[in-house]
Amino acid sequence: MSRSDVDVLVIGAGVSGLTSAVCLAEAGLRVTVWAAEPPERTTSYAAGAMWGPYHVEPVDRVRLWSAQTLEVLRKLATDARTGVRLVPGVEASRKPVDPPEWGNQLDGFRMCEASELPDGFGIGWRYAAPIVAMPVYLGYLRGRLEAVGGNVEIRRIDSLDQALGVAPVVVNCAGMGARDLVPDPDLTPIRGQLVVVENPGISEFFSEDTGLSPDLLHFYPQGETVVLGGTAQPGEWSREPDPDTAAAIVTRCAEVDPRLRGAQVIEHRVGLRPTGPYVRLEEQEFDGARMIHNYGHGGAGVSLSFGCAAEVHRRILQG
Protein backbone atom coordinates (compact mmCIF):
# COMPACT_ATOMS: atom_id res chain seq x y z
CA MET A 1 0.00 0.00 0.00
CA SER A 2 1.27 3.47 -0.86
CA ARG A 3 0.07 7.05 -0.78
CA SER A 4 -1.60 6.59 -4.18
CA ASP A 5 -3.86 3.82 -2.83
CA VAL A 6 -5.47 5.61 0.10
CA ASP A 7 -6.22 9.18 1.14
CA VAL A 8 -6.83 8.55 4.84
CA LEU A 9 -5.69 5.77 7.16
CA VAL A 10 -7.83 5.42 10.30
CA ILE A 11 -6.37 3.58 13.29
CA GLY A 12 -9.03 1.76 15.33
CA ALA A 13 -12.34 0.04 14.54
CA GLY A 14 -14.43 1.06 17.54
CA VAL A 15 -17.30 3.49 17.18
CA SER A 16 -15.02 6.54 16.84
CA GLY A 17 -12.84 4.91 14.19
CA LEU A 18 -15.68 3.46 12.15
CA THR A 19 -17.75 6.64 12.32
CA SER A 20 -14.78 8.76 11.25
CA ALA A 21 -14.04 6.34 8.41
CA VAL A 22 -17.67 6.33 7.24
CA CYS A 23 -17.93 10.12 7.20
CA LEU A 24 -14.66 10.49 5.29
CA ALA A 25 -15.38 7.72 2.78
CA GLU A 26 -18.89 8.99 2.09
CA ALA A 27 -17.33 12.41 1.38
CA GLY A 28 -15.37 10.80 -1.44
CA LEU A 29 -12.04 10.04 0.23
CA ARG A 30 -10.33 6.65 -0.12
CA VAL A 31 -10.25 5.25 3.41
CA THR A 32 -8.68 2.21 5.03
CA VAL A 33 -9.02 1.24 8.70
CA TRP A 34 -6.26 -0.60 10.54
CA ALA A 35 -7.39 -2.22 13.77
CA ALA A 36 -5.64 -4.41 16.32
CA GLU A 37 -8.93 -6.24 16.84
CA PRO A 38 -12.18 -6.49 14.87
CA PRO A 39 -15.13 -4.28 15.89
CA GLU A 40 -16.73 -7.07 17.92
CA ARG A 41 -13.67 -7.15 20.21
CA THR A 42 -13.62 -3.42 20.94
CA THR A 43 -14.83 -1.56 24.00
CA SER A 44 -17.53 -0.05 21.77
CA TYR A 45 -19.05 -3.50 21.28
CA ALA A 46 -19.31 -3.89 25.04
CA ALA A 47 -21.12 -0.57 25.54
CA GLY A 48 -24.75 -0.19 26.66
CA ALA A 49 -25.18 2.30 24.93
CA MET A 50 -27.39 5.36 25.46
CA TRP A 51 -26.74 8.89 24.25
CA GLY A 52 -25.61 11.13 27.09
CA PRO A 53 -22.41 13.22 27.33
CA TYR A 54 -21.55 12.19 30.90
CA HIS A 55 -18.35 13.22 32.70
CA VAL A 56 -16.34 14.24 29.65
CA GLU A 57 -14.38 17.41 28.88
CA PRO A 58 -13.98 20.04 27.46
CA VAL A 59 -17.59 21.05 28.09
CA ASP A 60 -18.03 23.56 25.25
CA ARG A 61 -16.69 21.25 22.53
CA VAL A 62 -18.49 18.24 24.01
CA ARG A 63 -21.78 20.18 23.95
CA LEU A 64 -21.38 20.78 20.20
CA TRP A 65 -20.17 17.27 19.33
CA SER A 66 -22.92 15.58 21.33
CA ALA A 67 -25.68 17.75 19.84
CA GLN A 68 -24.48 16.97 16.32
CA THR A 69 -24.39 13.26 17.14
CA LEU A 70 -27.86 13.33 18.71
CA GLU A 71 -29.29 14.76 15.49
CA VAL A 72 -27.77 11.92 13.45
CA LEU A 73 -28.83 9.19 15.89
CA ARG A 74 -32.42 10.45 15.81
CA LYS A 75 -32.43 9.97 12.04
CA LEU A 76 -30.83 6.53 12.29
CA ALA A 77 -33.53 5.49 14.78
CA THR A 78 -36.08 5.58 11.94
CA ASP A 79 -34.32 2.55 10.37
CA ALA A 80 -34.50 -0.66 12.43
CA ARG A 81 -31.47 -2.07 10.58
CA THR A 82 -29.14 0.40 12.34
CA GLY A 83 -29.69 -0.93 15.86
CA VAL A 84 -30.61 2.59 17.05
CA ARG A 85 -33.97 3.20 18.76
CA LEU A 86 -35.52 6.12 20.61
CA VAL A 87 -36.52 4.70 24.00
CA PRO A 88 -38.42 6.47 26.80
CA GLY A 89 -37.47 6.08 30.44
CA VAL A 90 -36.40 7.62 33.73
CA GLU A 91 -33.13 8.79 35.20
CA ALA A 92 -33.28 9.24 38.96
CA SER A 93 -31.21 9.91 42.05
CA ARG A 94 -31.50 8.95 45.71
CA LYS A 95 -29.90 12.29 46.69
CA PRO A 96 -30.76 15.87 45.69
CA VAL A 97 -29.09 16.62 42.34
CA ASP A 98 -29.69 18.96 39.44
CA PRO A 99 -31.02 17.48 36.20
CA PRO A 100 -28.50 17.37 33.33
CA GLU A 101 -28.02 20.65 31.50
CA TRP A 102 -28.47 18.84 28.18
CA GLY A 103 -31.89 17.47 29.17
CA ASN A 104 -33.85 20.00 27.15
CA GLN A 105 -32.33 18.58 23.96
CA LEU A 106 -34.20 15.30 24.49
CA ASP A 107 -37.75 14.47 23.47
CA GLY A 108 -40.36 14.73 26.22
CA PHE A 109 -37.96 15.88 28.93
CA ARG A 110 -39.77 16.66 32.20
CA MET A 111 -39.33 16.22 35.94
CA CYS A 112 -40.94 13.14 37.50
CA GLU A 113 -43.72 13.08 40.04
CA ALA A 114 -42.84 11.24 43.23
CA SER A 115 -45.24 8.43 42.25
CA GLU A 116 -43.18 7.75 39.12
CA LEU A 117 -39.98 6.99 41.04
CA PRO A 118 -38.86 3.63 42.45
CA ASP A 119 -38.70 3.25 46.21
CA GLY A 120 -35.73 5.04 47.71
CA PHE A 121 -35.39 7.64 44.96
CA GLY A 122 -36.07 11.29 45.70
CA ILE A 123 -35.78 13.02 42.32
CA GLY A 124 -35.87 12.05 38.67
CA TRP A 125 -36.69 13.08 35.14
CA ARG A 126 -38.26 11.43 32.12
CA TYR A 127 -37.13 11.67 28.51
CA ALA A 128 -36.66 9.61 25.35
CA ALA A 129 -33.09 9.08 24.15
CA PRO A 130 -31.30 7.04 21.49
CA ILE A 131 -30.31 3.61 22.75
CA VAL A 132 -27.89 1.71 20.54
CA ALA A 133 -27.54 -2.07 20.23
CA MET A 134 -23.80 -1.97 19.62
CA PRO A 135 -23.30 -5.40 17.98
CA VAL A 136 -25.88 -4.43 15.34
CA TYR A 137 -24.71 -0.84 15.07
CA LEU A 138 -21.03 -1.61 14.55
CA GLY A 139 -21.99 -4.03 11.79
CA TYR A 140 -24.15 -1.32 10.23
CA LEU A 141 -21.27 1.18 10.27
CA ARG A 142 -18.85 -1.33 8.77
CA GLY A 143 -21.40 -2.10 6.04
CA ARG A 144 -21.75 1.61 5.25
CA LEU A 145 -17.97 1.93 5.02
CA GLU A 146 -17.58 -1.05 2.71
CA ALA A 147 -20.48 0.12 0.53
CA VAL A 148 -18.45 3.17 -0.50
CA GLY A 149 -15.17 1.33 -1.00
CA GLY A 150 -13.61 1.55 2.46
CA ASN A 151 -12.27 -1.48 4.27
CA VAL A 152 -11.14 -2.73 7.68
CA GLU A 153 -7.83 -4.58 7.99
CA ILE A 154 -6.82 -6.37 11.18
CA ARG A 155 -3.30 -5.09 11.59
CA ARG A 156 -1.66 -4.46 14.94
CA ILE A 157 1.00 -1.77 15.15
CA ASP A 158 3.39 -0.90 17.97
CA SER A 159 3.74 2.81 17.24
CA LEU A 160 1.95 5.44 15.19
CA ASP A 161 5.23 5.86 13.31
CA GLN A 162 4.35 2.64 11.47
CA ALA A 163 1.26 4.33 10.02
CA LEU A 164 3.04 7.42 8.71
CA GLY A 165 3.69 7.33 4.98
CA VAL A 166 0.83 4.93 4.28
CA ALA A 167 -1.53 7.84 3.57
CA PRO A 168 -1.26 11.65 3.52
CA VAL A 169 -3.53 11.77 6.58
CA VAL A 170 -3.66 9.38 9.55
CA VAL A 171 -6.59 9.58 11.98
CA ASN A 172 -5.82 8.11 15.39
CA CYS A 173 -8.97 6.57 16.89
CA ALA A 174 -7.13 3.88 18.83
CA GLY A 175 -9.05 4.27 22.10
CA MET A 176 -7.06 2.77 24.99
CA GLY A 177 -4.46 1.70 22.43
CA ALA A 178 -3.42 5.34 22.14
CA ARG A 179 -1.82 5.10 25.58
CA ASP A 180 1.05 3.08 24.07
CA LEU A 181 0.84 4.14 20.42
CA VAL A 182 1.11 7.92 20.92
CA PRO A 183 2.27 7.39 23.74
CA ASP A 184 -0.14 9.18 26.12
CA PRO A 185 0.38 8.18 29.77
CA ASP A 186 -2.53 10.44 30.85
CA LEU A 187 -4.96 8.04 29.18
CA THR A 188 -6.30 5.52 31.70
CA PRO A 189 -8.96 2.81 31.57
CA ILE A 190 -12.25 2.95 33.43
CA ARG A 191 -13.47 -0.62 33.40
CA GLY A 192 -17.11 -1.25 32.59
CA GLN A 193 -18.91 -4.58 33.03
CA LEU A 194 -22.42 -5.34 31.76
CA VAL A 195 -24.82 -8.28 31.82
CA VAL A 196 -27.14 -9.02 28.89
CA VAL A 197 -30.35 -10.91 29.78
CA GLU A 198 -33.50 -12.03 28.04
CA ASN A 199 -36.10 -9.26 28.14
CA PRO A 200 -38.88 -10.13 30.62
CA GLY A 201 -41.16 -7.45 29.17
CA ILE A 202 -39.30 -4.19 29.85
CA SER A 203 -39.96 -1.39 27.36
CA GLU A 204 -38.45 1.64 29.15
CA PHE A 205 -34.90 2.34 30.31
CA PHE A 206 -33.91 3.22 33.87
CA SER A 207 -30.68 4.90 34.95
CA GLU A 208 -29.53 6.02 38.38
CA ASP A 209 -27.37 9.11 38.82
CA THR A 210 -24.74 7.42 40.99
CA GLY A 211 -22.27 10.31 41.04
CA LEU A 212 -18.68 9.11 41.34
CA SER A 213 -19.53 5.63 42.63
CA PRO A 214 -17.84 2.72 40.81
CA ASP A 215 -21.13 0.79 41.11
CA LEU A 216 -23.60 1.90 38.43
CA LEU A 217 -27.27 1.03 38.02
CA HIS A 218 -28.99 1.15 34.66
CA PHE A 219 -30.90 -1.11 32.31
CA TYR A 220 -31.55 -0.54 28.63
CA PRO A 221 -34.13 -2.60 26.72
CA GLN A 222 -32.96 -3.64 23.27
CA GLY A 223 -35.81 -5.62 21.80
CA GLU A 224 -35.57 -9.22 22.98
CA THR A 225 -32.74 -8.43 25.41
CA VAL A 226 -31.98 -5.98 28.21
CA VAL A 227 -28.48 -4.67 28.94
CA LEU A 228 -27.85 -4.33 32.69
CA GLY A 229 -25.09 -2.23 34.17
CA GLY A 230 -22.71 -1.62 35.40
CA THR A 231 -19.33 -0.55 36.76
CA ALA A 232 -16.91 2.37 36.45
CA GLN A 233 -13.62 1.10 37.91
CA PRO A 234 -10.69 3.48 37.30
CA GLY A 235 -7.33 1.90 36.55
CA GLU A 236 -8.69 -1.63 36.15
CA TRP A 237 -7.38 -3.42 33.05
CA SER A 238 -9.05 -6.83 33.21
CA ARG A 239 -11.37 -7.61 30.29
CA GLU A 240 -12.57 -10.82 31.91
CA PRO A 241 -16.08 -10.75 33.42
CA ASP A 242 -16.12 -11.08 37.20
CA PRO A 243 -18.95 -13.38 38.39
CA ASP A 244 -19.45 -11.54 41.71
CA THR A 245 -19.64 -8.20 39.92
CA ALA A 246 -22.17 -9.63 37.46
CA ALA A 247 -24.34 -10.95 40.29
CA ALA A 248 -24.24 -7.57 42.05
CA ILE A 249 -25.28 -5.80 38.84
CA VAL A 250 -28.29 -8.07 38.43
CA THR A 251 -29.25 -7.61 42.09
CA ARG A 252 -29.08 -3.80 41.86
CA CYS A 253 -31.21 -3.72 38.71
CA ALA A 254 -33.75 -6.22 40.06
CA GLU A 255 -34.30 -4.05 43.13
CA VAL A 256 -35.64 -1.38 40.77
CA ASP A 257 -37.53 -3.76 38.46
CA PRO A 258 -38.20 -7.20 40.01
CA ARG A 259 -38.93 -8.65 36.56
CA LEU A 260 -35.17 -8.81 36.09
CA ARG A 261 -34.75 -11.18 39.02
CA GLY A 262 -34.00 -14.58 37.55
CA ALA A 263 -33.91 -13.36 33.94
CA GLN A 264 -31.90 -15.70 31.71
CA VAL A 265 -28.34 -14.42 31.27
CA ILE A 266 -27.26 -14.39 27.64
CA GLU A 267 -23.90 -12.65 27.68
CA HIS A 268 -21.33 -10.83 29.81
CA ARG A 269 -19.48 -7.83 28.38
CA VAL A 270 -16.43 -5.92 29.61
CA GLY A 271 -14.90 -2.81 28.09
CA LEU A 272 -12.18 -0.33 29.03
CA ARG A 273 -13.36 3.25 28.60
CA PRO A 274 -10.41 5.33 27.31
CA THR A 275 -10.40 8.26 29.69
CA GLY A 276 -8.12 11.29 29.88
CA PRO A 277 -8.37 14.82 31.22
CA TYR A 278 -10.21 15.75 28.02
CA VAL A 279 -11.15 14.38 24.60
CA ARG A 280 -8.10 14.76 22.38
CA LEU A 281 -9.16 16.02 18.96
CA GLU A 282 -6.23 17.90 17.48
CA GLU A 283 -3.67 17.74 14.70
CA GLN A 284 0.06 17.06 14.61
CA GLU A 285 2.53 17.32 11.73
CA PHE A 286 5.16 14.63 11.16
CA ASP A 287 7.62 15.33 8.32
CA GLY A 288 4.87 16.39 5.97
CA ALA A 289 2.38 13.75 7.08
CA ARG A 290 -0.73 14.84 8.98
CA MET A 291 -1.91 13.06 12.12
CA ILE A 292 -5.35 13.89 13.54
CA HIS A 293 -5.97 12.49 17.01
CA ASN A 294 -9.55 11.56 17.94
CA TYR A 295 -9.49 9.59 21.20
CA GLY A 296 -10.11 9.82 24.95
CA HIS A 297 -13.92 9.86 24.77
CA GLY A 298 -14.34 7.95 28.06
CA GLY A 299 -17.83 6.50 28.27
CA ALA A 300 -19.21 8.97 25.70
CA GLY A 301 -17.77 7.49 22.51
CA VAL A 302 -21.16 6.85 20.92
CA SER A 303 -22.55 10.19 22.15
CA LEU A 304 -19.74 12.19 20.52
CA SER A 305 -19.01 10.00 17.50
CA PHE A 306 -20.59 11.89 14.61
CA GLY A 307 -19.71 15.33 15.99
CA CYS A 308 -16.06 14.36 16.35
CA ALA A 309 -16.04 12.71 12.92
CA ALA A 310 -17.42 15.92 11.39
CA GLU A 311 -14.59 17.90 12.96
CA VAL A 312 -12.02 15.41 11.66
CA HIS A 313 -13.46 15.85 8.16
CA ARG A 314 -13.42 19.64 8.48
CA ARG A 315 -9.77 19.63 9.55
CA ILE A 316 -8.81 17.44 6.59
CA LEU A 317 -10.61 19.78 4.18
CA GLN A 318 -8.88 22.80 5.70
CA GLY A 319 -5.58 20.98 4.97
C-alpha positions as CSV (number, residue, x, y, z in Angstrom):
1,M,0.0,0.0,0.0
2,S,1.3,3.5,-0.9
3,R,0.1,7.0,-0.8
4,S,-1.6,6.6,-4.2
5,D,-3.9,3.8,-2.8
6,V,-5.5,5.6,0.1
7,D,-6.2,9.2,1.1
8,V,-6.8,8.6,4.8
9,L,-5.7,5.8,7.2
10,V,-7.8,5.4,10.3
11,I,-6.4,3.6,13.3
12,G,-9.0,1.8,15.3
13,A,-12.3,0.0,14.5
14,G,-14.4,1.1,17.5
15,V,-17.3,3.5,17.2
16,S,-15.0,6.5,16.8
17,G,-12.8,4.9,14.2
18,L,-15.7,3.5,12.1
19,T,-17.8,6.6,12.3
20,S,-14.8,8.8,11.2
21,A,-14.0,6.3,8.4
22,V,-17.7,6.3,7.2
23,C,-17.9,10.1,7.2
24,L,-14.7,10.5,5.3
25,A,-15.4,7.7,2.8
26,E,-18.9,9.0,2.1
27,A,-17.3,12.4,1.4
28,G,-15.4,10.8,-1.4
29,L,-12.0,10.0,0.2
30,R,-10.3,6.7,-0.1
31,V,-10.2,5.3,3.4
32,T,-8.7,2.2,5.0
33,V,-9.0,1.2,8.7
34,W,-6.3,-0.6,10.5
35,A,-7.4,-2.2,13.8
36,A,-5.6,-4.4,16.3
37,E,-8.9,-6.2,16.8
38,P,-12.2,-6.5,14.9
39,P,-15.1,-4.3,15.9
40,E,-16.7,-7.1,17.9
41,R,-13.7,-7.2,20.2
42,T,-13.6,-3.4,20.9
43,T,-14.8,-1.6,24.0
44,S,-17.5,0.0,21.8
45,Y,-19.1,-3.5,21.3
46,A,-19.3,-3.9,25.0
47,A,-21.1,-0.6,25.5
48,G,-24.7,-0.2,26.7
49,A,-25.2,2.3,24.9
50,M,-27.4,5.4,25.5
51,W,-26.7,8.9,24.2
52,G,-25.6,11.1,27.1
53,P,-22.4,13.2,27.3
54,Y,-21.6,12.2,30.9
55,H,-18.4,13.2,32.7
56,V,-16.3,14.2,29.7
57,E,-14.4,17.4,28.9
58,P,-14.0,20.0,27.5
59,V,-17.6,21.1,28.1
60,D,-18.0,23.6,25.3
61,R,-16.7,21.3,22.5
62,V,-18.5,18.2,24.0
63,R,-21.8,20.2,24.0
64,L,-21.4,20.8,20.2
65,W,-20.2,17.3,19.3
66,S,-22.9,15.6,21.3
67,A,-25.7,17.8,19.8
68,Q,-24.5,17.0,16.3
69,T,-24.4,13.3,17.1
70,L,-27.9,13.3,18.7
71,E,-29.3,14.8,15.5
72,V,-27.8,11.9,13.4
73,L,-28.8,9.2,15.9
74,R,-32.4,10.5,15.8
75,K,-32.4,10.0,12.0
76,L,-30.8,6.5,12.3
77,A,-33.5,5.5,14.8
78,T,-36.1,5.6,11.9
79,D,-34.3,2.5,10.4
80,A,-34.5,-0.7,12.4
81,R,-31.5,-2.1,10.6
82,T,-29.1,0.4,12.3
83,G,-29.7,-0.9,15.9
84,V,-30.6,2.6,17.0
85,R,-34.0,3.2,18.8
86,L,-35.5,6.1,20.6
87,V,-36.5,4.7,24.0
88,P,-38.4,6.5,26.8
89,G,-37.5,6.1,30.4
90,V,-36.4,7.6,33.7
91,E,-33.1,8.8,35.2
92,A,-33.3,9.2,39.0
93,S,-31.2,9.9,42.1
94,R,-31.5,9.0,45.7
95,K,-29.9,12.3,46.7
96,P,-30.8,15.9,45.7
97,V,-29.1,16.6,42.3
98,D,-29.7,19.0,39.4
99,P,-31.0,17.5,36.2
100,P,-28.5,17.4,33.3
101,E,-28.0,20.7,31.5
102,W,-28.5,18.8,28.2
103,G,-31.9,17.5,29.2
104,N,-33.8,20.0,27.1
105,Q,-32.3,18.6,24.0
106,L,-34.2,15.3,24.5
107,D,-37.7,14.5,23.5
108,G,-40.4,14.7,26.2
109,F,-38.0,15.9,28.9
110,R,-39.8,16.7,32.2
111,M,-39.3,16.2,35.9
112,C,-40.9,13.1,37.5
113,E,-43.7,13.1,40.0
114,A,-42.8,11.2,43.2
115,S,-45.2,8.4,42.2
116,E,-43.2,7.7,39.1
117,L,-40.0,7.0,41.0
118,P,-38.9,3.6,42.4
119,D,-38.7,3.2,46.2
120,G,-35.7,5.0,47.7
121,F,-35.4,7.6,45.0
122,G,-36.1,11.3,45.7
123,I,-35.8,13.0,42.3
124,G,-35.9,12.1,38.7
125,W,-36.7,13.1,35.1
126,R,-38.3,11.4,32.1
127,Y,-37.1,11.7,28.5
128,A,-36.7,9.6,25.3
129,A,-33.1,9.1,24.1
130,P,-31.3,7.0,21.5
131,I,-30.3,3.6,22.8
132,V,-27.9,1.7,20.5
133,A,-27.5,-2.1,20.2
134,M,-23.8,-2.0,19.6
135,P,-23.3,-5.4,18.0
136,V,-25.9,-4.4,15.3
137,Y,-24.7,-0.8,15.1
138,L,-21.0,-1.6,14.5
139,G,-22.0,-4.0,11.8
140,Y,-24.2,-1.3,10.2
141,L,-21.3,1.2,10.3
142,R,-18.9,-1.3,8.8
143,G,-21.4,-2.1,6.0
144,R,-21.8,1.6,5.2
145,L,-18.0,1.9,5.0
146,E,-17.6,-1.0,2.7
147,A,-20.5,0.1,0.5
148,V,-18.4,3.2,-0.5
149,G,-15.2,1.3,-1.0
150,G,-13.6,1.5,2.5
151,N,-12.3,-1.5,4.3
152,V,-11.1,-2.7,7.7
153,E,-7.8,-4.6,8.0
154,I,-6.8,-6.4,11.2
155,R,-3.3,-5.1,11.6
156,R,-1.7,-4.5,14.9
157,I,1.0,-1.8,15.2
158,D,3.4,-0.9,18.0
159,S,3.7,2.8,17.2
160,L,1.9,5.4,15.2
161,D,5.2,5.9,13.3
162,Q,4.3,2.6,11.5
163,A,1.3,4.3,10.0
164,L,3.0,7.4,8.7
165,G,3.7,7.3,5.0
166,V,0.8,4.9,4.3
167,A,-1.5,7.8,3.6
168,P,-1.3,11.7,3.5
169,V,-3.5,11.8,6.6
170,V,-3.7,9.4,9.6
171,V,-6.6,9.6,12.0
172,N,-5.8,8.1,15.4
173,C,-9.0,6.6,16.9
174,A,-7.1,3.9,18.8
175,G,-9.1,4.3,22.1
176,M,-7.1,2.8,25.0
177,G,-4.5,1.7,22.4
178,A,-3.4,5.3,22.1
179,R,-1.8,5.1,25.6
180,D,1.1,3.1,24.1
181,L,0.8,4.1,20.4
182,V,1.1,7.9,20.9
183,P,2.3,7.4,23.7
184,D,-0.1,9.2,26.1
185,P,0.4,8.2,29.8
186,D,-2.5,10.4,30.8
187,L,-5.0,8.0,29.2
188,T,-6.3,5.5,31.7
189,P,-9.0,2.8,31.6
190,I,-12.3,3.0,33.4
191,R,-13.5,-0.6,33.4
192,G,-17.1,-1.3,32.6
193,Q,-18.9,-4.6,33.0
194,L,-22.4,-5.3,31.8
195,V,-24.8,-8.3,31.8
196,V,-27.1,-9.0,28.9
197,V,-30.3,-10.9,29.8
198,E,-33.5,-12.0,28.0
199,N,-36.1,-9.3,28.1
200,P,-38.9,-10.1,30.6
201,G,-41.2,-7.4,29.2
202,I,-39.3,-4.2,29.8
203,S,-40.0,-1.4,27.4
204,E,-38.4,1.6,29.2
205,F,-34.9,2.3,30.3
206,F,-33.9,3.2,33.9
207,S,-30.7,4.9,35.0
208,E,-29.5,6.0,38.4
209,D,-27.4,9.1,38.8
210,T,-24.7,7.4,41.0
211,G,-22.3,10.3,41.0
212,L,-18.7,9.1,41.3
213,S,-19.5,5.6,42.6
214,P,-17.8,2.7,40.8
215,D,-21.1,0.8,41.1
216,L,-23.6,1.9,38.4
217,L,-27.3,1.0,38.0
218,H,-29.0,1.1,34.7
219,F,-30.9,-1.1,32.3
220,Y,-31.5,-0.5,28.6
221,P,-34.1,-2.6,26.7
222,Q,-33.0,-3.6,23.3
223,G,-35.8,-5.6,21.8
224,E,-35.6,-9.2,23.0
225,T,-32.7,-8.4,25.4
226,V,-32.0,-6.0,28.2
227,V,-28.5,-4.7,28.9
228,L,-27.8,-4.3,32.7
229,G,-25.1,-2.2,34.2
230,G,-22.7,-1.6,35.4
231,T,-19.3,-0.6,36.8
232,A,-16.9,2.4,36.4
233,Q,-13.6,1.1,37.9
234,P,-10.7,3.5,37.3
235,G,-7.3,1.9,36.6
236,E,-8.7,-1.6,36.2
237,W,-7.4,-3.4,33.1
238,S,-9.1,-6.8,33.2
239,R,-11.4,-7.6,30.3
240,E,-12.6,-10.8,31.9
241,P,-16.1,-10.8,33.4
242,D,-16.1,-11.1,37.2
243,P,-18.9,-13.4,38.4
244,D,-19.4,-11.5,41.7
245,T,-19.6,-8.2,39.9
246,A,-22.2,-9.6,37.5
247,A,-24.3,-10.9,40.3
248,A,-24.2,-7.6,42.1
249,I,-25.3,-5.8,38.8
250,V,-28.3,-8.1,38.4
251,T,-29.3,-7.6,42.1
252,R,-29.1,-3.8,41.9
253,C,-31.2,-3.7,38.7
254,A,-33.8,-6.2,40.1
255,E,-34.3,-4.1,43.1
256,V,-35.6,-1.4,40.8
257,D,-37.5,-3.8,38.5
258,P,-38.2,-7.2,40.0
259,R,-38.9,-8.6,36.6
260,L,-35.2,-8.8,36.1
261,R,-34.8,-11.2,39.0
262,G,-34.0,-14.6,37.6
263,A,-33.9,-13.4,33.9
264,Q,-31.9,-15.7,31.7
265,V,-28.3,-14.4,31.3
266,I,-27.3,-14.4,27.6
267,E,-23.9,-12.7,27.7
268,H,-21.3,-10.8,29.8
269,R,-19.5,-7.8,28.4
270,V,-16.4,-5.9,29.6
271,G,-14.9,-2.8,28.1
272,L,-12.2,-0.3,29.0
273,R,-13.4,3.2,28.6
274,P,-10.4,5.3,27.3
275,T,-10.4,8.3,29.7
276,G,-8.1,11.3,29.9
277,P,-8.4,14.8,31.2
278,Y,-10.2,15.8,28.0
279,V,-11.1,14.4,24.6
280,R,-8.1,14.8,22.4
281,L,-9.2,16.0,19.0
282,E,-6.2,17.9,17.5
283,E,-3.7,17.7,14.7
284,Q,0.1,17.1,14.6
285,E,2.5,17.3,11.7
286,F,5.2,14.6,11.2
287,D,7.6,15.3,8.3
288,G,4.9,16.4,6.0
289,A,2.4,13.8,7.1
290,R,-0.7,14.8,9.0
291,M,-1.9,13.1,12.1
292,I,-5.3,13.9,13.5
293,H,-6.0,12.5,17.0
294,N,-9.5,11.6,17.9
295,Y,-9.5,9.6,21.2
296,G,-10.1,9.8,24.9
297,H,-13.9,9.9,24.8
298,G,-14.3,8.0,28.1
299,G,-17.8,6.5,28.3
300,A,-19.2,9.0,25.7
301,G,-17.8,7.5,22.5
302,V,-21.2,6.9,20.9
303,S,-22.6,10.2,22.2
304,L,-19.7,12.2,20.5
305,S,-19.0,10.0,17.5
306,F,-20.6,11.9,14.6
307,G,-19.7,15.3,16.0
308,C,-16.1,14.4,16.4
309,A,-16.0,12.7,12.9
310,A,-17.4,15.9,11.4
311,E,-14.6,17.9,13.0
312,V,-12.0,15.4,11.7
313,H,-13.5,15.8,8.2
314,R,-13.4,19.6,8.5
315,R,-9.8,19.6,9.6
316,I,-8.8,17.4,6.6
317,L,-10.6,19.8,4.2
318,Q,-8.9,22.8,5.7
319,G,-5.6,21.0,5.0
